[in-house]
Amino acid sequence: MWHIKEHRDIAKQCLKLPLTIVKKYELWKNIVFRHGPEKLKEFPGFHDEKLKGERKGQRSSRLSDQYRVIYKVERDVVTVLVMEITSRKY
């Protein structure tokens, strides 16, 4: 099993998001917690990908056409750090 650390602002961000996005994020967390981020590749709807530029070292998964979850994998402690849920500001 994987550990998922969320940035301290994630809970506050979720309060402002549409319910469908929050439910998709909960599904995303469930998949990552049970199987790890590699399993996301089996779900084409998440379109999990590495980011470039200023966000090099981070990854993005689609929660909808508009919203993405930005995260970083710290393999040495088997942790996924969820940094933000953004409306494509990157």
C-alpha positions as CSV (number, residue, x, y, z in Angstrom):
1,M,0.0,0.0,0.0
2,W,1.1,3.5,-0.7
3,H,0.9,6.6,1.5
4,I,-0.7,9.7,0.2
5,K,0.2,13.0,1.7
6,E,-1.9,16.0,0.7
7,H,-0.8,19.6,0.8
8,R,-2.5,21.4,3.6
9,D,-4.6,23.4,1.2
10,I,-6.2,20.4,-0.6
11,A,-9.1,20.1,1.8
12,K,-9.9,23.8,1.4
13,Q,-9.6,23.4,-2.4
14,C,-12.0,20.5,-2.4
15,L,-14.7,22.6,-0.7
16,K,-14.7,24.9,-3.7
17,L,-14.6,22.2,-6.4
18,P,-17.7,20.7,-8.1
19,L,-18.8,17.4,-6.5
20,T,-18.0,15.4,-9.6
21,I,-14.4,16.5,-9.5
22,V,-14.1,15.7,-5.8
23,K,-15.6,12.2,-6.4
24,K,-13.1,11.6,-9.3
25,Y,-10.2,12.7,-7.0
26,E,-11.4,10.3,-4.3
27,L,-11.4,7.5,-7.0
28,W,-7.9,8.6,-8.0
29,K,-6.7,8.5,-4.4
30,N,-8.2,5.0,-4.0
31,I,-6.4,3.6,-7.0
32,V,-3.0,5.2,-6.0
33,F,-3.4,4.1,-2.4
34,R,-4.1,0.4,-3.3
35,H,-2.0,-0.1,-6.4
36,G,0.4,2.9,-6.8
37,P,0.6,5.6,-9.4
38,E,1.7,3.1,-12.1
39,K,-1.8,1.6,-12.1
40,L,-3.1,4.9,-13.4
41,K,-1.7,4.1,-16.9
42,E,-4.4,1.4,-17.2
43,F,-7.1,4.0,-16.9
44,P,-7.0,6.2,-20.1
45,G,-9.4,8.7,-18.6
46,F,-6.8,9.9,-16.2
47,H,-4.2,10.5,-18.9
48,D,-1.4,10.4,-16.4
49,E,1.8,12.2,-17.6
50,K,5.1,13.7,-16.6
51,L,5.3,17.4,-16.6
52,K,8.0,19.6,-18.1
53,G,9.6,23.0,-17.4
54,E,9.0,24.5,-14.0
55,R,7.0,21.4,-13.0
56,K,9.7,18.9,-13.9
57,G,9.7,16.0,-11.5
58,Q,5.9,16.3,-11.0
59,R,3.1,14.4,-12.7
60,S,-0.5,15.3,-13.7
61,S,-3.7,13.2,-13.9
62,R,-6.9,14.5,-15.5
63,L,-9.9,14.6,-13.3
64,S,-11.9,16.2,-16.1
65,D,-11.2,18.2,-19.3
66,Q,-10.6,21.2,-17.0
67,Y,-9.2,19.9,-13.7
68,R,-5.9,18.2,-13.0
69,V,-4.4,16.7,-9.9
70,I,-0.7,17.6,-9.7
71,Y,1.5,15.2,-7.7
72,K,5.0,14.0,-7.0
73,V,6.1,10.5,-6.3
74,E,8.8,10.0,-3.6
75,R,9.8,6.4,-4.2
76,D,12.3,6.1,-1.3
77,V,9.4,6.3,1.2
78,V,6.7,5.0,-1.1
79,T,4.7,8.3,-0.8
80,V,2.6,10.3,-3.2
81,L,2.5,14.0,-2.4
82,V,-0.6,15.7,-3.8
83,M,0.4,19.2,-4.4
84,E,-2.7,20.8,-5.8
85,I,-5.9,20.3,-7.8
86,T,-5.8,22.9,-10.5
87,S,-7.9,24.3,-13.3
88,R,-5.1,24.0,-15.8
89,K,-2.9,26.9,-14.6
90,Y,0.3,25.2,-15.6
